[in-house]
Amino acid sequence: MSSAETVPDVSLSDIEAARRLLEGVALTTPVEESRWLTKAVGAPVVLKCENLQRAGSFKIRGAYVRIARLTDAERARGVVAASAGNHAQGVALAASLLGTHSTVFMPEGAPIPKESATRAYGADVQFAGPNVETALVAAQEFADRTGAVLIHPFDHPDIVAGQATLGLELLEQVPDLATVVVSVGGGGLAAGTATAIHAIRPDVRVIGVQAERAAAYPVSLREGSPVTVPCQPTIADGIAIARPGAVPFAAITRHLDGVVTVSEDSLSRALLSMLERAKLLVEPAGAAAVAGLLEHRESIVDGRGTVVAVLTGGNIDPLLLMQVIRHGMASAGRYLSLRVKIPDRPGGLVHLLTELAQLQVNVLDVVHERTSASLHVDEVEVSLQLETRGASHAARVTAHLQDKKYAYRML
């Protein structure tokens, strides 16, 4: 018997009860048509904007339901959680709304804005270890020591039921819904969304998306039970979970129609596209559904109706945002870094820059290098960082340099 068969399913009545608990607490977030995504994938696409949810992500849904269902005695002992940011803020806000004290363990080096927001919602923030797993161990030890109730980020039926309310909203907001694409970390949101939708509309496909550097679900689904995988560093820290939870894994096994993985380049390009084209700020994990839709269009889009990409969160550290924007622009061919050899004589650099100006290239940085074993005595090498209009424009630039007999190499 697989582990999924030993865990009871979250029922539609559980989800409907969770929705009643969330009335006046969680927002019914908007869905927005995306013309550029529709054109890119060849099917109608709308965005479910959970980045506009209270506390900046879907996490308030599950956290509030879990804490609201505690007894008065349990709430009197306080709650404890572990999170890199979004679950932390959801638990802190839910606890403050329900009149209980919260303690949150965050990984060392957690983004300062997420820490500050968690404290602002009333939580006592402590740091433990380099990742969410070590913070979760510390949170469990704190719970054992103090009697506080651990609010797990994804592995509890109440958490899954709360997140599932998003699925009910989608069915009401998008009548011709055919496919939902949603990011997957521990699996609470994907499990809940798929459970809710399939209880009412089993014809709707629900596809999960994981960062390929932290993809525990594909191997776990193949093995038939949760498997721990090594997580590599990823910009999608919000879904960097090494092992699925037993409760969401069971629901995902029963209800999810597939899981795909996406690269770091795809995540950064998706985030940049959300800023530029949709005018929406999302974090890398929050953009995973868009990345999955773009990278796996042929396997996700089936032409039966509207595709929904769920933007799960918008809590991003401004420093990371700058890094991701630069990475996204480079991945999209908007930045071009070259080392070009030019004659070491007056006018050599001016001639090169004139050629680039004629190609409508913006030169961001220029550095001369005269001392290199690879240079002839009458040559210098110039490091250039250029801004282009995209991959095709960058290709025209390098082709032009080649036509003009410039020796160059990409950086």
Secondary structure, 3 states (H helix, E strand, C coil): CCHHHHCCCCCHHHHHHHHHHHCCCCCCCCEEECHHHHHHHCCCEEEEEHHHCHHHECHHHHHHHHHHCCCHHHHHCCEEEECCCHHHHHHHHHHHHCCCCEEEEECCCCCHHHHHHHHHCCCEEEECCCCHHHHHHHHHHHHHHHCCEECCCCCCHHHHHHHHHHHHHHHHHCCCEEEEEEECCCCHHHHHHHHHHHHHCCCCEEEEEEEHHHCHHHHHHHHCCCCCCCCCCCCCHHHCCCCCCHHHHHHHHHHCCEEEEECHHHHHHHHHHHHHHHCCCCCCHHHHHHHHHHHCHHHHCCCCCEEEEEECECCCCHHHHHHHHHHHHHHCCCEEEEEEEEECCCCHHHHHHHHHHHCCCEEEEEEEECCCCCCCCCEEEEEEEEECCCHHHHHHHHHHHHHCCCEEEEC
